[in-house]
Amino acid sequence: MKIFKKSLGFTLIEIVVVIAIMAILTVIIYTSFSGAKAQSRDQLRITNISSIQLALETYFNQKHQYPTNLNLLIPLYINKIPTPPSGSPDSLDYSYNYVPIGNTPNLCISYHLWTKLETGNINLSSKKSFNSKSVNTSCAVSQDFSTTTVDASSDSLIYDVTP
């Protein structure tokens, strides 16, 4: 009569297979979550741009011109200028950029507001391909816009708005 001895553990191969499966699942889940996080940050950037745009339009309705800089909106039109979400994997600049547009000093009749997004977005399909390098910014003679120029026609991830 044979007596079978009961095995009380896992073999090394079984443990390695389980760890490999867990590693593969972790990679799949992590990559899908990182894409979702980037899209979430982009959506927050778009929402923040909309908030700034609403404050700009309220300012315009009361003063019949746009401000020469965004700080003039605080605190009457917006509590504070929103800070762009961080956490993007690279060091690209995702700040909110504002250029007032006008023909005479201190009379801004239009503006351009933009940010860079991390991922492609449905909102990018309606962008105006704005090129701020050729804009007349004489309504804001006190500011230097040489560092905030953008050619949205050459960058597919620029989200820009104008009135």
For each residue, the residues with C-beta under 8 A, 3 or more apart:
1:
2:
3:
4:
5:
6:
7:
8:
9:
10: 14 15
11: 14 15
12: 15 16
13: 16 17
14: 10 11 17 18
15: 10 11 12 18 19
16: 12 13 19 20
17: 13 14 20 21
18: 14 15 21 22
19: 15 16 22 23
20: 16 17 23 24
21: 17 18 24 25
22: 18 19 25 26
23: 19 20 26 27
24: 20 21 27 28
25: 21 22 28 29
26: 22 23 29 30
27: 23 24 30 31
28: 24 25 31 32
29: 25 26 32 33
30: 26 27 33 34
31: 27 28 34 35
32: 28 29 35 36
33: 29 30 36 37
34: 30 31 37 38 89
35: 31 32 38 39 119
36: 32 33 39 40
37: 33 34 40 41 87
38: 34 35 41 42 88 118 119
39: 35 36 42 43 118 119 121
40: 36 37 43 44
41: 37 38 44 45 85 87 88 94 118
42: 38 39 45 46 117 118 119 121
43: 39 40 46 47
44: 40 41 47 48 85
45: 41 42 48 49 84 85 94 96 115 117 159
46: 42 43 49 50 117 121 123 159
47: 43 44 50 51
48: 44 45 51 52 82 84 96 115
49: 45 46 52 53 96 113 114 115 159 161
50: 46 47 53 54
51: 47 48 54 55 78 82
52: 48 49 55 56 70 73 78 81 82 96 98 113
53: 49 50 56 57 113 161
54: 50 51 57 58
55: 51 52 58 59 73 77 78
56: 52 53 59 60 66 67 73 77 111 113 163
57: 53 54 60 61 163
58: 54 55 61 62 77
59: 55 56 62 63 66 67 72 73 77
60: 56 57 63 64 65 66 163
61: 57 58
62: 58 59
63: 59 60 67
64: 60
65: 60 102 106 107 108 109 139
66: 56 59 60 100 102 108 109 110 111 163
67: 56 59 63 70 72 73 100 108
68: 72 100 106 108 139 140 142 143
69: 72 98 100 140 143
70: 52 67 73 74 81 96 98
71: 74 81
72: 59 67 68 69
73: 52 55 56 59 67 70 76 77 78 81
74: 70 71 77 78 79 80 81
75: 78 79 80
76: 73
77: 55 56 58 59 73 74
78: 51 52 55 73 74 75 81
79: 74 75
80: 74 75
81: 52 70 71 73 74 78 96
82: 48 51 52 96
83:
84: 45 48 94 95 96 115
85: 41 44 45 94
86: 94
87: 37 41
88: 38 41 92 94 118
89: 34
90:
91:
92: 88 116 118
93: 116
94: 41 45 84 85 86 88 115 116 117 118
95: 84 115
96: 45 48 49 52 70 81 82 84 113 114 115
97: 113 114 115 148 150
98: 52 69 70 111 112 113 148
99: 111 112 113 132 135 137 140 145 148 149
100: 66 67 68 69 108 110 111 137 139 140
101: 108 109 110 111 112 135 136 137 139
102: 65 66 107 108 109 110 136 137 138 139 140
103: 107 109 136 138 139
104: 107 138 139
105: 138 139 141
106: 65 68 139 140 141
107: 65 102 103 104 139
108: 65 66 67 68 100 101 102 111 139 140
109: 65 66 101 102 103 139
110: 66 100 101 102 162 163
111: 56 66 98 99 100 101 108 162 163
112: 98 99 101 130 132 135 160 161 162
113: 49 52 53 56 96 97 98 99 160 161 162
114: 49 96 97 130 132 150 152 158 159 160 161
115: 45 48 49 84 94 95 96 97 158 159
116: 92 93 94 155 157 158 159
117: 42 45 46 94 120 121 124 157 158 159
118: 38 39 41 42 88 92 94 157
119: 35 38 39 42 157
120: 117 124 156 157
121: 39 42 46 117 124 159
122: 125
123: 46 126 127 159
124: 117 120 121 127 156 157 158 159
125: 122
126: 123
127: 123 124 130 152 158 159 160
128: 152 160 162
129: 152 153
130: 112 114 127 150 152 153 158 160 162
131: 134 135 150 151 152 153
132: 99 112 114 135 145 148 149 150 151
133: 149 150 151
134: 131
135: 99 101 112 131 132
136: 101 102 103
137: 99 100 101 102 140 143 145
138: 102 103 104 105 141
139: 65 68 100 101 102 103 104 105 106 107 108 109
140: 68 69 99 100 102 106 108 137 143 145
141: 105 106 138
142: 68
143: 68 69 137 140
144: 147
145: 99 132 137 140 148 149
146: 149
147: 144
148: 97 98 99 132 145
149: 99 132 133 145 146
150: 97 114 130 131 132 133 155 158 160
151: 131 132 133 154 155
152: 114 127 128 129 130 131 155 158 160
153: 129 130 131
154: 151
155: 116 150 151 152 158
156: 120 124
157: 116 117 118 119 120 124
158: 114 115 116 117 124 127 130 150 152 155
159: 45 46 49 114 115 116 117 121 123 124 127
160: 112 113 114 127 128 130 150 152
161: 49 53 112 113 114
162: 110 111 112 113 128 130
163: 56 57 60 66 110 111
